[in-house]
Amino acid sequence: MDMQTWRDSRRRAEDATEAIQAALAILGLPEATVASLRPVVTHSGKSYVDLGMIRADHAERMAEAIRTAIIRAHFPPALTPCVCLAPQADRALGLLRRSQADQV
């Protein structure tokens, strides 16, 4: 791999790492968790973000935020608040999908 390819790949990995760090900071995760992410470039030039080990409760908060974002992106705003507050977001998502299918 030439140096320019490595630099481009490294920039992509750094940008992705910074984006995830910003999102985790918004979630209120501790600085130690946010700072543990690392940009990585493989010998073939592929860009990665190394998340390392993340505490289970932090991973659950991350999963909940992702589920909430997906639900907000795919369902009308009038339905979103009840789903976002539901502890069983997966179950609520399935119920909403079925109800939307029934309306068609």
C-alpha positions as CSV (number, residue, x, y, z in Angstrom):
1,M,0.0,0.0,0.0
2,D,1.3,3.4,-0.9
3,M,1.5,6.3,1.6
4,Q,-1.4,8.2,0.1
5,T,-3.7,5.2,0.4
6,W,-2.7,4.8,4.1
7,R,-3.2,8.5,4.8
8,D,-6.7,8.4,3.2
9,S,-7.6,5.3,5.1
10,R,-6.3,6.7,8.3
11,R,-8.3,9.9,7.8
12,R,-11.5,7.8,7.3
13,A,-10.8,5.8,10.4
14,E,-10.1,9.0,12.5
15,D,-13.2,10.7,11.2
16,A,-15.3,7.6,12.0
17,T,-13.7,7.4,15.5
18,E,-14.4,11.0,16.2
19,A,-18.0,10.6,15.1
20,I,-18.6,7.7,17.4
21,Q,-16.8,9.5,20.3
22,A,-19.1,12.5,19.8
23,A,-22.2,10.3,19.9
24,L,-21.0,8.5,23.0
25,A,-20.3,11.8,24.7
26,I,-23.8,12.9,23.9
27,L,-25.1,9.7,25.6
28,G,-23.2,10.8,28.7
29,L,-20.8,7.9,28.7
30,P,-17.6,8.4,30.8
31,E,-14.6,10.0,29.2
32,A,-12.6,6.7,29.7
33,T,-15.1,4.9,27.5
34,V,-15.1,7.6,24.9
35,A,-11.3,7.9,24.8
36,S,-10.7,4.2,24.5
37,L,-11.8,4.1,20.8
38,R,-9.0,3.9,18.3
39,P,-8.7,4.4,14.6
40,V,-7.1,1.4,12.8
41,V,-5.8,0.8,9.3
42,T,-5.1,-2.7,8.1
43,H,-2.2,-3.7,6.0
44,S,-4.5,-3.8,3.0
45,G,-5.7,-0.2,3.6
46,K,-9.2,-0.9,5.2
47,S,-10.3,1.6,7.8
48,Y,-11.7,0.4,11.1
49,V,-12.7,1.7,14.5
50,D,-11.5,-0.4,17.4
51,L,-14.2,-0.2,20.1
52,G,-12.3,-2.4,22.6
53,M,-14.1,-3.7,25.6
54,I,-17.2,-1.7,26.6
55,R,-19.0,-2.3,29.9
56,A,-22.3,-4.1,29.5
57,D,-24.4,-1.2,30.8
58,H,-22.7,1.2,28.4
59,A,-23.3,-1.2,25.5
60,E,-27.0,-1.4,26.5
61,R,-27.2,2.4,26.5
62,M,-25.6,2.5,23.0
63,A,-28.0,-0.2,21.8
64,E,-31.0,1.7,23.1
65,A,-29.9,4.9,21.4
66,I,-29.5,3.1,18.1
67,R,-32.9,1.5,18.4
68,T,-34.4,4.9,19.2
69,A,-32.8,6.5,16.2
70,I,-34.0,3.7,13.9
71,I,-37.5,3.9,15.3
72,R,-37.6,7.7,14.8
73,A,-36.3,7.3,11.3
74,H,-38.9,4.8,10.2
75,F,-42.1,5.8,12.0
76,P,-44.2,9.0,12.0
77,P,-43.4,11.4,14.9
78,A,-46.8,10.9,16.4
79,L,-46.0,7.3,17.2
80,T,-42.3,7.8,18.2
81,P,-42.7,9.1,21.9
82,C,-44.5,6.0,23.2
83,V,-42.0,3.7,21.5
84,C,-38.9,5.6,22.8
85,L,-40.1,5.4,26.4
86,A,-41.1,1.7,26.2
87,P,-38.6,-0.5,27.9
88,Q,-39.3,-3.3,25.4
89,A,-38.4,-1.2,22.3
90,D,-38.0,-4.3,20.1
91,R,-41.5,-5.6,21.0
92,A,-43.0,-2.1,20.4
93,L,-41.2,-1.9,17.0
94,G,-42.7,-5.2,16.0
95,L,-46.2,-4.1,17.1
96,L,-45.9,-0.9,15.1
97,R,-44.7,-2.7,12.0
98,R,-47.7,-5.1,12.2
99,S,-50.1,-2.2,12.7
100,Q,-48.7,-0.3,9.8
101,A,-49.0,-3.5,7.6
102,D,-52.7,-3.8,8.7
103,Q,-53.4,-0.3,7.5
104,V,-52.1,-1.0,4.0
